[in-house]
Amino acid sequence: MCVALLTYADLSARLNISREAARALARRRRLPRSRAEDGKALVSVDLSELRYTPRPRIGRKAAPIAAPMAEIEAFKVEAFKIEAFKIEAFKAEIARLEALAAGARLVFERERADRLAVELLQAAAETAAANAWAARLEDEVADLRTGRQAGGTTAGAARRLGHLAAAIVGADRAARR
């Protein structure tokens, strides 16, 4: 039972491992540690009981840089193709929507023209009716002014004038609607 106080550097030299591995080994095996006067850590190790064989280092193989670069370039080309396809699809969709909008505009303009034509015909009919009504009223006023009446009496003229005034008021109310 030979107990030795070794620094991590000395322990690593004896076991042929790195200093960090020696420190991790002391921590894992819970070896007693203390501080030397110079501030370095000392580990109490029983070298007869310490059976440690270092594991062989597993080195990573460095991948050649050309293969990943080729993959990146292939990905870029594929992404560009996808983007170009998406752009073409969007352009086709825009063209389809523009054609649809043009068709809808034609239908809207046709319906608007039809509605305006109906409104114009209604206005023309109302104007013709109003002109006929005005002509009839003018004839009645002219008859009243000249005194030509069917009955020839003054009472009849007054009554006829009252009907004429009522007709004018009715026509005015109808025109306001």
Secondary structure, 3 states (H helix, E strand, C coil): CCEEEEEHHHHHHHHCCCHHHHHHHHHHCCCCEEECCCCCEEEEEECCCCCCCCCCCCCCCCCCCHHHHHHHHHHHHHHHHHHHHHHHHHHHHHHHHHHHHHHHHHHHHHHHHHHHHHHHHHHHHHHHHHHHHHHHHHHHHHHHHHCCCCCCCHHHHHHHHHHHHHHHHHHHHHHHC
